[in-house]
Amino acid sequence: MISGGEHRMDGAAIIEQLMTTEVRADPYPLYAKALQLGPVTPAGDGMFVASGYAAVNKALRTPAFGVATAEMMSGLEPEFTAHSSLALFGRSILQRNAPDQPRVRSLIASVFTPRRVAALRPAVEKAVAELLDGMAEQGADGSPVDFMDAFAFRLPVGVICELLGVPEQDRYRFRGLASDLTVALEILADLDELTVADRAADELSHYFTELAAERLARPQDDLVSDLARIAAEDDERLSAQELLANLVLLLVAGFETTTNLLGNGLALLFRHPEAAAGLRNGAITPAGFTDEVLRFDSPVQATGRVALADGLDIDGLPIPAGSGVTLLIGAANHDPARYRNPGVFDPTRTDSQPLSFGGGPHFCLGSQLARLEAEVAVPALLDRFPRLAPGGVPTRRDRLVLRGFETLPVTVR
């Protein structure tokens, strides 16, 4: 649709370009064009695109900008509820507004309190050490090890499954299922692309239906047992459908973004060996490095909101009730109005507050856990493997919303 300066870029063109493979591979040049249009711009047919940091931050934090619920979407697209993946996410807190979202969120939040997350550090350190042992053994002869499969996926999936109560023997089947299911979170040109997501939704739903029934009969000290008991005792507090949808969401959200955070972070260390040296000698803190990875190459690049009331605006631009707003988190994290030299990877920044975990009512419940895992894992990885190096050509997933690698081969000797 655009080439050079021949056609004027506008909000609708931004949305169209976001769905191309070329942009999904490297969205940052398009984000720069979006920012040139202004912090928020119309995109036609009751749609807007927000790319400025302050604009995206305001939309995330204003409760009157809610999420598009299944009911809203089925009114626009009759086939919406025919897709089990969309219906499943539509029953989760990811795509519910008040009063349903805070009611269910409060039931889950007790697992992710700062105190409980901090108490997980010894378990995370133990898991990291065991996975590094596995990488060392796998790559002892100098052959490449796929960091994504051997470490970046296994660490967070092990932690979230421990919290949920998923048996250890079941955990490693979830990477492919989660990858398929999260197609439903992407910006899609055609709902026919959801075939694999629907299949994954059906399989995960069946799995958690059986696990919840088992935990109800024989409770353990885990989240599935707690939530299954609440749903059985009080359907108005947590319905059976809400139980199922949110267990699947917790599983997928609990490792998908952290997996990408770890992979994106390691790829940046390979591109910036001075950052690896800074982490090793203490000049760069693990927290500062994690913040800059979140800002520079966020695992979550975009989300959406809907104006639920009249009289709303973003950056002075009126947003009529019912309008949809695409929030380009990746662009906001590169906004020169918020960050000096935003295109420079600088883990020594002291003013970084990336929007990668969202904000407001839908702020990511697991953000502190993701940070803990990254802040433990990356220094341990560098310490264990002083000669860690790329082991081949990495492959990125063809995604925009959830940005990460499919494979990231490394050598560890």
N, C-alpha and C positions, 0 to 999 in steps of 0.2 A: 504493500500500500504506500510505502514511502521509500524514497531513495534520494539521498543527499538532500538538497534544498528544493527539489522539484515540487513536493507536495507539503502543505502545511500540516504539521503535527497538531492534533487536538486530542481531547479526552477520549473520544470514541476510538481513535486510532491507537491510543495507548492500550486500551482494553483489548483491541484486536491483536496487537503485536504481542501481548503477554501470552497468547495461546500458541505462539510459534516455537518450534524447537530451537531455533537460533537464539531467541531471547531467553528461553528457559536455561540454555547453557551459560549465558552471561547476561543477566538482566540489567547490569549497572549502567551501560550506555543509555538504555531506554529510560531508566530512572532519572538520569541527568536531564533528558529532554522533558520528562514530566515535571521536574522541578522548575525548569525554565518557563513552563506555562503558568506557574504560580503554585502556592501551597495546596489549593483545591481548585478543580476545574470541572465544568459540566462535561458529561460524556454521552448526552443524548438519551431520550426515552426515560426520563426520570432517574438518570444515573449520574453519579459524580465520582471523580477520582481524587483522593487526597494523598499527597506525596510529601508535604512539608512536615517537619517534626512536630511543631506546635499543633498543626491541624490534625494529624493522626492521633497525637496524644489526647487532644480534646475529645475527639470522637470516641476513643477507647474509654475515656474516664467519665463520659456523660451518660447516665443511665437512660436518658430519653433516646439515645442512639442504641437501639437494641439489635439483636441478631435476627436474621431471617428465619422464622420458624417453619416447621413442616406445613402448618396450616397456610401460612402466607405463600409459600412456594407452590403448593398444590393448587392454589387459586390462580397462579400465573401459568403453571405447567401441569395439566391434568395427569400426566404420566409420572409425576414426581413420586407419589406414594407407592407406585407399582415397583419401584426399585428398593429392594430390601436394605441396601447400604444407606440410601438417603433416609429411609424410614427409621433405621437404627440410630443414626446420628441425630435425627430429628427428635428422638425421645430422650436424648442425653442432655446433660447440662450445657454442652457445647452449643446447642441450638434451641435453648429455651430461655425465655425472659421471665421476669417476676410475674407471679409469685412462685412459679414452679422451680426456676433456677436456684434462687437462694434457699428454698426449702430443701432441695436435694443436695446442694453444694455443702450445706452446713453438716449434713450427715457424713460426708466424706472428709471434710476439712480437718477433723480431729487427728487423722493419720499423718497430716503434713504440717503439724505445728513445728515451730523452730526447735523446740526442745526434743521432740521425737525424731526430727531429721538429724539433729546434732548427735543423738544417741546412736544413729546408724553408722557413724564414721568408722568404728572398728570393723564392722561387717563389710563396709565398702573397701577398706584397706586390705582386708583378708582376701576379698574377691579379686581385687586388682592384682595382688601378689600371685594368686593362683593362675590368673589369666596370662600374666607375664611369663610365668613358668611354662605355660602351654605354648606361648609364642616362641620362647627360647628353644624348646624341644623341637617344635615344628620347623624352625629355621636354622637348626644347628649345623646343617650341611651347606648353608649358604643359599638355599632355595628361597624364593619369595614367599612371604606370608601375607594373606589378605587381612589387613588390619580391620576392615569393616566386619568381616565374619568372625575373626579370631578374638577380637577385643571390643570394638566399638558397639556392636550389637549385644554381645554376651554380658557385658557388665551391667548396663541398665535393665536389660530384660530379667537378669537374675535378681536384682534389687526389687523391682516392682512386683515380680512374681512372688517373692518372699513376703512382701507386704500383703498382697492379695491372698496368698495361700495356694498358689498354683503349684502342683507337684513338680519336682525338679525334672523328672523324665519327660514332661510335656513342653518344657519352655522353648526349646530350640526349633520347634515347628512353627513358631509365631512370626518369624521375620518375613517370610513370603506372604503369609496371610495378611499381616499388617500393611505390607507394601501394596498389596492388591486393594485392600479395603480403603486406604487413604487416597486412592484415585478419586473417591467421592468428595474429597475436600478441595480438589483442584478446580481451576476455572476451565470449564469444559465447553466446547463448541457444540457437542452433541451428546445427549444422554445415553446413546447407544454404546458409548465408551465405558459404561458402568458394568458391563457383563462380569468382568473379573471381580469387581468390588462387591457385586451382589452375591457371587459365589462365596467369597470370603466372609461376608456378613452372615450368611446362612451357616457356614461351618463354625464360626466363632460363637454365634448365638446358641447353636446346639451344644457346643462344648461347655459354655457357662451355665446353660440350663441344667445340665447334668451335674456340674460341679456345685452349683448352689443347692441343688436337691441333696447331694451327698453331705455338704456342710450343715445343712439344716437338720439332717438325721444324726450326724456325728460332728458337732461343732469343734472348731479349733481356735487358736488365738490368731485370727487373721481377719482381713477386711471382708472377704466373701462370707464368712460365718456371721459377722456382725450385721452386714447389710441384709443377708438372707433372713435372719431372725426378725429384723425390723419390718421387712416386707411381709413376712408371714403373720406378724402380730397386728400391723396397722397399714392397710392398703392405701389409706389417704395420706399417710406420711411418706410411703414409698411403695409405688405399685410394682407388680411383677415385671411389667414391661420396662419401667424405669430402672429397676434393679439390673436387668439384663443389659440394657443399653449402656448404662454407666459403668458396669464391670468391663465391657468391651472397650469403652472409651478410656478407662483408667489403664488397662493393659497397653493399648496402642500408644496413647499419649505418654505413658510412663517410660517408654524406651525410644520411640520413633525420633523425637526431637533431640534427645541426649545422644543417641547414636550419631545423628548428623552433626551435632556440636563437636563431638570428639573427632569425627572424620574431617570436618572443615578445619578444625584447629590444627590437626597434624599436617594437613596439606599446606596451611599457612606457615607452619614451622619449617617445612622443607623449602618454601619460597623465601623465608626470612630467617636464615641461620643465626643472625644476630639476636633474634628473639629467643631461640633455643639456648644460646649462650647466656643471655640475660636471666632466663629461668634457672639455669644451672648454677650461676654464680650469685643469685639473689637480687640482682639489679631489677628484675621484673618479678612481681608477685603473681602467684597462681590466680588470685582473684582478678588482678588487673589484666592478665592475659585472657582469662575467660570472658571478661566484659568486652574486650576488644574484638574477640572472635564473634561474640554475639552481635556486636555492632557492625563489624566489617563484612561478615558473610553469614547472616542470620540463618539458623535452621528453619525459621518461619518467615517467609517473605511477604505474605499478604493475608488479609482477612477482610471481612465485610461487615457492614452495619446498615441498619434501616432506621430512618427517622420515624419514631413512634408518636410524635406530637407535632403540633403546629408551632411556629415561631422559632424554630431552631436555625442556627447558622454556624458556619465554620469559617473563621478568618473573615467575618463580615459578609460572606456569601450566603444568602438564604437557602436553606435546604428544606423544601416543602415536605409535609408529612407523607409518608409512603415512599419517599425517595430512597434509593440504594446508594451506598457509598463504598467504593472499593478502597481499602486502606493499604497503601504500599509501604509496609513496614521497612522493607529493604531500602526504599528510597528515603524514608524519614531518617533512618540511621546514617544516611550519607548526605544529609541536608547541610549545605555550607552555612546556612543561617544559624545552625545549632553547633556544628563541629568545625573547628579549624582544620584545614587540609583533610577533608573527609575521605578522600581517596587514598590516603596514606595509612598503612597498618602500623599503629603505634600503641603497643600495650602499656606504655607509661602514662597514658592519658589519665588525668585525675578527675575529669568532669563528666565521665561517660555514664549515661543512663539509657542504654539501648531499650527500644520498645519491643524487643524480640519475644518477651513473655506476655505481651499485651498490657492491659491496664483496666482499672475499674472493676465492675462486677464479674468480668470474665478473666481477670488476671490469673495466670497459670498457677494452679494449686501446687504443682510439683517443681516450681522454679528453684527453690532452695535446695531440693534434692538433686536437681540437674547440676547446679553449681557445685555442690559438694562432690559429686561424682567426677566432674571435670577437674576440680582443684586438687583432688587426690590422685587421679589417674595420670594427668599429663606430667607432673614432676616425677612420679614413679617410673613412668615409661622412659623418660629421658635419662634418669639415673641408672636404670637397669640396662639400657642399651646405648652406651656412649657413641656407638658408630651406626645408630639407626639411620637408614637412608631409603630413598625411593627404590622399589624393586621392580618397576615396570610402569606401564602407562595406566593411570587410574581411569575409571569410567564413572561419569556422573549419571544420576538418575534423570530421566527426561521429565522433570517436575519443576513447578515454580513455587507453589505455596510451601511445600516441605522440601527444602533444598539440601541435597547431600549427595554422597557418593554411593554407587553400587559396589564398586571394588576400589581398594586403595592398597596395592601391593607394596610391601616393604621388605628390606633385608635387615636382620637384627644382629649379625655377627660383628 
